[in-house]
């Protein structure tokens, strides 16, 4: 079972799918086709069932990747050419 939250009385209409959220903006379903469609409408339609949110959080643990590189050479930019102060010929 999946529970969703959206605007009150919101209608989600797609080919073969019709969803009407109640006056509180809640909708509950067990239909896999509807669940897939509503999950694809995130973040506008929010899934609020706690069990699913906890399972997804446990499955998607992201470990940070830290990469430190030290430059062996010091690269300096060349100094700009000195231009004449005036373009007029004297």
Beta strands, then each sheet from edge to edge (+ up, - down):
strand 1: 2-5
strand 2: 11-14
strand 3: 17-20
strand 4: 26-29
strand 5: 46-47
sheet 1: 4+ 1- 5+
sheet 2: 2+ 3-
end
